[in-house]
Amino acid sequence: MFPHFVELKVSSGSTLRNSGNVSAGHHPKPQPEKGPVMLLHELFTDAHFECVSSDGLQHSKFTVVVTVNDNQRFEGTGPSKKMAKNAAAKAALASICNISFSPLQQSKFGLISAGTSNGSIGGPSGVALNGDSGFTQNKNFELPQTFADAVGKLVIEKFNEVMKGSDVYSRRKVLAGFVMTHGYNVKTARVISLATGTKCVSGEHMSVTGSVINDSHAEIIARRGLMDFFYSQLDLLCQQQTATVTAEESASVPVPADGTPGTVVSPGQEADANAPDRQARQEIIFNKPGDGSALYTLKDGIYFHLYINTAPCGDARVFSPHENESMDVDKHPNRKARGQLRTKVESGEGTIPVKSSDGIQTWDGVLQGQRLLTMSCSDKISRWNVLGLQGSLLASIIEPIYLHSIVLGSLLHPAHMYRAICGRIESAIQGLPPPYRLNKPKLALMTSAESRNQTKPPNFSINWITNGTEVEIVNSFTGKLVNNNTNTNKMSRLSKQSFYQRYSTVIASLPGIPLREVKPTYFETKMSVAEYQQAKRELFAAFSKEDLGEWLKKPIEQDQFTLIVAAKESEHGQTQPAQQAQQQQQAALSSLLPPPQQFADQPQTVPMPADATTAAVGNVSSIGISSK
């Protein structure tokens, strides 16, 4: 049996005394020298391994369960039995003994070094706000291993649940999702959004009405799903306000002297009528604006965690394409290639430094054949760590919301990851208007790491959002919905136009904020959020100051669209204002655009594998499984 105190030899050659009773929030001990399976057998002579499944997906083909102390079971997955066994042993050691095999180890990784421009770990101390980014000396920035495993497992299980029955659209190379928790209580964890995808829109399909998805990479789509959730939360507040006003008006109506039936509500009926309102109130995550503030704030203790099954494309991945023994050290931290801003390539995979691009992108240049470039996921995550996850429109309503942690399923190289998401600008960023700041999320690697997926990535992206929404499938090249291979031309719920419409609805009835107007165009509305735009300028200036390149923007014309007001649908499925707005903007840009039919009439289809049958495509309608 496991003694109360055990002496473990660690890789630094020193001795570590580890108590068997470790609090859940305590920092993991340094990485042991022995392998996880051998160490587990030494500590627990009754440890028993059993392979319970061998027919999983490529990256998790085998599932092994280890039983310790006769009643504690821990699961591990992997592409081979050996890797699954190792993963199960790591999970057991992390949970029972607080022993971590993660590359994020303070003894090997030097957390207390001063922050420098090349992104070494450390930096000035700060106040821990939403995002918990206060960094002080000797503070471990690793997320507790058991909690990280729970976050990743929740996203994977939710994906398998909502995609059950669709073999075609469940194919994926990158999976990402956001999980919301109250502190580190796993029981409160809730998957908010998830997505797959690895491609971007083709230049010929750029939209003048904000109706296409430009970037269909999984991390980006999952974040847009989180923004949709924020809008839903604000909608709840609007509904509460409407219900309150209605109740007050009803209370002011005098009751007839004869006590007409139906004018008096019994106490039991009153409780039932208010139950949905109380339930909605319990689910709201925002505090109303306080004294001297016009912005809603996130309630204390609510954390958002991002899970990605691999390192985000760009600076976090390009220098660590493989798992290896030297994951804890960057042997060449001062090379100029480190930290450079990078762009995704249109209709392909991989990234290139912005310094090798053509600079400013123009609408007519892209339509005439110039490749449309999009900033890498590493760069966009670093942007979220300054500007927040809510985006520019919501920044006029709520204070910035930051990531608490990032959990990776594979390829976590601590030095490269930290540099990519915040370290490369920590000594250069300055002048941020409150409440904006540089957020430094905690990091973690799952014990059951995914192996490299060598399959060809699909040309579509899926997204799912909590509250019972159906799965949405988007053609990555056109940025429009896929609907049983029919030409619907329907825009995604995550498009800029969709969010613009929701924003205009929210600000019209949201209580506690000054009356705000929707500017004539989406671009003008974004630019009117002064503090957000100032913070963005300081972010771009920090990249420039560190000689990391200039942030590459999309052609300005794509944001100069107007609000499409919902109206009665025409027989072709489009609203009349939508048709009018599209005609007006196409006329205004007629000198720059090709004939509309070149992209408006393209079938919204996804290239199918050769063996995919028409019957398989019919599974789309069965994907919409609500979460229970």
Secondary structure, 3 states (H helix, E strand, C coil): CCCCEEEEEECCCCEEEEECCCCCCCCCECCECCCHHHHHHHHCCCCEEEEEECCCCHHHCEEEEEEECCCEEEEEEECCHHHHHHHHHHHHHHHHHCECCCCCCHHHHCCCCCCCCCCCCCCCCCCCCCCCCCCCCCCCCECCHHHHHHHHHHHHHHHHHHCCCCCCCCCCCCEEEEEEEECCEEEEEEEEEEEECCCECCHHHCCCCCCCCCECCHHHHHHHHHHHHHHHHHHHHHHHHHHHHHHHHHHCCCCCCCCCCCCCCCHHHHHHHHHHHHHHHHHCCEECCCCCCCCEEECCCEEEEEEECCCCCCHHHHCCCCCCCCCCCCCCCCCCCCCCCEEECCCCCCEEEHHHCCCCCCHHHHHCCCCCCEECHHHHHHHHHHHCCCHHHHCCCECCCCCCEEEECCCCCHHHHHHHHCHHHCCCCCCCCCCCCCCCCEEEECCCCCCCCCCCCCCEEEEEECCCCCCEEEECCCCCECCCCCCCCCCCCCCHHHHHHHHHHHHHHCCCCCCCCCCCCHHHHHHCCHHHHHHHHHHHHHHHHCCCCCCCCCCHHHHCCCCCCCCCECCCCCEHHHHHHHHHHHHHCCCCCCCCHHHHCCCCCCCCCCCCCHHHHHHHHHCCCCCC
